[in-house]
């Protein structure tokens, strides 16, 4: 099977597995696991932050960062197409009594500054309106096809947030993809936010784990919230060891995933029955539509799976995500299979679905 559903299907490398078996261990709840501490220091250094905290998942890291900055009854301004808003089970509301204020997302993943401003109450002291307490951005933006938020835009958000007296949280699950695409350091991106979460188990290929980073005070709050949320782990160095290898060995190779995604996108653009703008593919996510209407993305996904290509669906589109487990040969084979499927679906002999 050519696995293109998500980069969360990556498998740990041999170097990761070896590191996991050899890692010095301690009790991380007591902050005595040396491998976890090394990972957290490494992430903080790479992101230019004071401190960091390992968590089991990006959902937990995002939630802990949000709850550390938003009080009950306050709201967070968040992209209405963001993972934090759409795919993380409303945790800020359920666990913290916070209110999501969804802001319209542009096709390039950005929220207009004017729309952010409209999300603030005209009078912050008006008791009828919940006060805003946090702005959340996502880079790269998953549901917008892995689009990268440029540094210039992030600085505009930072400037607006400062003028409004609000902190900024960056869901950087694929922040290293953004850094590679922009050819900048991860710290340059993270500098535009007060808190950041990065995922180790997507393109970086670690088996599990995400890390929250920010000021020392913020991370102390995150650590307490992690415990409350059930994320206090014991000999977590077995997880952290793979994360260290991921950060030291797997970042630069993300450019290969981006190249494969562009190859796939330009190949798909040549197929009748596929609608895609290959120029919009900036990182490792490729999203596309099918034509005619009687042949839906779901039809294509099912047909491709039957022939050994695993795609996913998102709204009215199909999605393919490249990663370390996908080779150039896999891209060529996937294109050949998809070409055959859409050709058959668009042939005169193909009858409409009943």
C-alpha positions in Angstrom: 0.0 0.0 0.0 1.3 3.5 -0.9 0.3 5.4 2.2 -0.7 9.0 1.4 -3.5 9.6 3.9 -1.3 11.4 6.4 2.3 12.0 7.5 1.2 10.6 10.9 1.7 7.1 9.3 5.5 7.6 9.4 7.4 4.9 11.1 10.5 5.4 13.4 13.9 5.0 11.8 16.4 2.4 12.9 18.4 5.2 14.6 15.3 6.1 16.6 14.6 2.5 17.6 18.2 2.1 18.7 18.1 5.3 20.7 14.9 4.3 22.4 16.5 1.1 23.7 19.6 2.9 25.0 18.2 6.1 26.4 19.1 7.0 30.0 15.8 7.0 32.0 14.3 8.5 35.1 10.8 9.6 36.3 9.7 12.6 34.2 6.9 13.5 36.6 9.7 14.2 39.1 11.6 15.9 36.3 14.3 13.3 36.6 14.4 11.8 33.1 17.6 13.0 31.6 16.5 12.2 28.0 13.3 14.1 28.3 15.2 17.1 29.7 17.6 16.9 26.8 14.8 16.9 24.3 13.0 19.8 26.0 16.2 21.8 26.0 16.8 21.0 22.4 13.3 22.1 21.3 13.6 25.3 23.4 16.9 26.1 21.8 15.7 25.4 18.2 12.6 27.6 18.8 14.3 30.4 20.6 12.2 29.9 23.7 13.1 29.8 27.4 11.6 26.4 28.1 9.7 23.4 26.7 7.5 20.5 27.9 7.0 17.1 26.2 3.4 16.0 25.8 1.9 12.8 24.4 0.1 14.6 21.6 -0.3 17.9 19.7 -3.9 18.1 20.9 -2.7 18.0 24.5 0.1 20.5 23.8 -2.3 22.9 22.1 -4.9 22.6 24.8 -2.4 23.1 27.7 -1.0 26.2 26.0 -4.4 27.6 25.4 -5.7 26.9 29.0 -2.5 28.5 30.4 -3.5 31.7 28.7 -7.3 31.9 28.5 -9.5 32.1 31.6 -13.0 30.7 31.9 -15.4 32.9 30.0 -12.7 34.4 27.8 -12.4 33.7 24.2 -9.6 32.7 21.8 -9.6 34.0 18.2 -8.9 31.0 16.0 -9.0 30.1 12.2 -12.4 28.5 11.4 -10.5 26.0 9.3 -7.8 25.2 11.9 -7.1 21.9 13.4 -7.4 23.4 16.9 -11.0 24.5 16.1 -12.2 21.6 14.0 -10.2 18.5 15.0 -9.4 18.8 18.7 -12.8 18.1 20.3 -13.5 21.5 21.7 -11.1 20.9 24.6 -10.7 24.6 25.6 -14.5 24.9 26.1 -15.0 21.5 27.8 -11.9 21.6 30.1 -11.5 25.4 30.6 -14.8 27.1 29.9 -13.2 29.1 27.2 -15.0 30.3 24.1 -13.8 29.8 20.5 -14.3 32.8 18.2 -13.9 31.3 14.7 -12.3 33.8 12.2 -12.8 33.4 8.5 -9.9 31.7 6.9 -8.6 32.8 3.5 -7.6 30.1 1.0 -3.9 30.7 1.8 -4.5 29.9 5.5 -4.4 33.4 6.8 -6.9 35.3 8.9 -7.2 38.9 7.7 -6.1 41.4 10.4 -9.4 43.3 9.8 -11.3 40.0 10.7 -9.2 39.5 13.8 -10.1 43.1 14.8 -13.8 42.4 14.2 -13.5 39.5 16.6 -12.7 41.9 19.5 -15.5 43.6 21.4 -15.8 47.3 20.6 -15.7 48.0 24.4 -13.6 45.5 26.3 -15.5 46.4 29.5 -18.9 45.7 28.0 -20.3 42.8 30.2 -22.4 41.5 27.3 -19.3 40.4 25.3 -16.7 37.9 26.3 -13.2 39.5 26.4 -10.6 38.1 23.9 -7.6 36.6 25.6 -5.6 34.8 22.8 -4.9 34.7 19.1 -4.2 31.2 17.6 -2.5 30.7 14.2 -1.5 27.5 12.4 1.6 27.1 10.4 1.6 25.2 8.1 -2.1 25.3 7.6 -3.4 21.7 7.2 -7.0 22.2 5.8 -5.7 24.9 3.4 -3.4 22.3 1.8 -0.2 22.7 3.9 0.0 26.4 3.0 2.8 28.4 4.7 2.2 31.6 6.7 5.0 34.0 5.6 7.1 35.7 8.2 5.8 39.1 7.1 2.2 38.0 7.8 3.1 36.5 11.2 4.8 39.8 12.1 1.6 41.6 11.2 -0.4 39.3 13.5 2.2 39.9 16.2 1.9 43.6 15.8 -1.9 43.5 15.9 -1.8 41.2 19.0 0.6 43.6 20.8 -1.7 46.5 20.0 -4.6 44.6 21.4 -2.7 43.4 24.5 -3.1 39.7 23.5 -0.6 36.8 23.4 -0.3 34.6 20.3 -0.2 30.8 20.3 1.2 29.0 17.2 0.0 25.5 16.4 3.2 24.5 14.7 2.5 20.8 14.3 4.3 21.1 10.9 6.4 24.2 11.8 9.6 22.5 10.6 7.9 22.0 7.2 7.2 25.7 7.1 10.8 26.5 8.1 12.2 24.3 5.3 9.8 25.8 2.8 10.7 29.4 3.8 14.4 28.6 4.2 14.5 30.2 7.6 15.2 28.9 11.1 12.4 27.5 13.2 13.2 30.2 15.8 12.4 33.0 13.3 8.9 31.6 12.9 8.4 30.9 16.6 9.6 34.4 17.5 6.2 35.7 16.3 4.3 33.7 19.0 4.3 33.6 22.8 3.7 29.9 22.9 4.3 27.2 20.3 3.6 23.5 19.9 5.6 21.3 17.5 4.8 17.7 16.5 7.5 15.1 16.4 5.4 12.3 15.0 4.4 13.7 11.6 7.0 14.4 9.0 9.8 14.1 11.5 8.8 10.4 11.9 9.1 9.9 15.7 6.5 7.4 16.9 4.8 9.7 19.4 5.0 13.1 21.0 4.6 16.8 20.7 6.4 19.6 22.6 5.1 22.9 23.9 7.5 25.8 24.2 7.4 29.3 25.6 8.5 31.3 28.5 9.6 29.5 31.7 6.5 30.8 33.5 4.2 29.6 30.7 5.8 26.2 30.6 5.3 25.8 34.3 1.6 26.3 33.8 1.7 23.9 30.8 3.4 21.2 32.9 0.7 21.5 35.6 -2.0 21.3 33.0 -0.4 18.4 31.3 -0.7 16.5 34.6 -4.3 17.5 35.0 -5.0 16.2 31.5 -3.4 12.9 32.1 -0.2 13.5 30.3 2.3 13.0 33.1 4.5 10.2 31.9 7.1 8.3 33.9 10.1 6.9 32.1 9.3 9.0 29.1 12.8 9.0 27.8 12.0 6.1 25.6 9.7 8.6 23.7 12.0 11.5 24.0 15.0 9.6 22.6 13.2 9.2 19.2 12.2 12.8 19.3 15.9 13.9 19.7 16.9 11.8 16.6 13.9 13.3 14.7 15.1 16.8 15.4 18.8 16.0 14.7 18.4 13.9 11.6 14.9 14.3 10.0 14.4 18.1 9.5 16.4 18.8 6.3 15.0 15.7 4.5 11.5 17.4 4.7 12.5 19.1 1.5 12.3 15.8 -0.3 8.7 15.4 0.9 7.9 18.8 -0.5 9.5 17.9 -3.9 7.5 14.7 -4.0 4.3 16.6 -3.2 5.0 19.0 -6.1 5.7 16.1 -8.5 2.4 14.6 -7.5 0.5 17.9 -7.9 1.9 18.6 -11.4 1.2 15.0 -12.4 -2.4 15.3 -11.2 -2.8 18.6 -13.0 -2.2 16.8 -16.3 -5.0 14.4 -15.8 -8.5 15.1 -17.2 -11.0 14.7 -14.4 -8.7 16.3 -11.8 -8.9 19.9 -10.6 -5.8 21.2 -8.8 -3.6 24.3 -8.8 -0.2 22.7 -8.5 1.3 26.2 -7.8 -0.5 26.2 -4.5 1.4 23.2 -3.1 4.1 24.6 -0.9 4.9 21.7 1.5 3.8 18.1 1.7 0.0 18.3 1.4 -1.8 18.0 -1.9 -5.5 18.6 -2.2 -7.6 18.2 -5.3 -11.1 17.8 -6.7 -12.6 15.4 -9.2 -14.8 16.0 -12.2 -17.5 15.4 -13.4 -19.7 15.8 -10.3 -20.9 12.2 -10.6 -17.4 11.0 -9.8 -16.7 12.3 -6.3 -13.5 12.4 -4.3 -14.9 9.7 -2.2 -15.3 7.5 -5.3 -11.7 8.1 -6.2 -10.5 7.4 -2.7 -12.3 4.1 -2.6 -11.1 3.1 -6.1 -7.5 4.0 -5.3 -7.6 2.1 -2.0 -8.7 -1.0 -3.9 -5.6 -0.7 -6.1 -3.1 0.0 -3.3 -3.1 3.8 -2.9 -4.4 5.2 0.3 -5.8 8.7 0.1 -7.9 10.7 2.5 -10.8 13.1 2.1 -11.3 16.5 3.4 -14.6 18.3 2.8 -15.2 18.1 -1.0 -11.6 17.3 -1.8 -9.2 14.4 -1.8 -5.9 14.7 0.0 -2.5 13.2 -0.4 0.3 13.8 2.1 3.9 12.9 1.3 6.4 11.7 4.0 9.5 9.7 4.7 7.7 6.5 3.8 6.8 7.6 0.3 9.5 7.3 -2.5 9.7 8.9 -5.9 8.7 5.5 -7.3 5.6 5.5 -5.1 4.6 8.9 -6.6 5.0 7.6 -10.1 3.0 4.5 -9.3 0.2 6.4 -7.5 -0.1 8.8 -10.5 -0.4 5.9 -12.9 -3.1 4.3 -10.8 -5.1 7.5 -10.3 -4.7 8.2 -14.1 -6.3 4.9 -14.9 -9.1 5.4 -12.4 -10.1 8.8 -13.7 -9.8 7.7 -17.3 -12.2 4.9 -16.6 -14.5 7.2 -14.7 -14.6 9.7 -17.6 -14.9 7.2 -20.4 -18.1 7.2 -22.5 -18.8 3.7 -21.3 -18.9 4.8 -17.7 -22.5 5.1 -16.5 -23.6 7.6 -13.9 -23.9 6.5 -10.4 -27.4 5.3 -9.5 
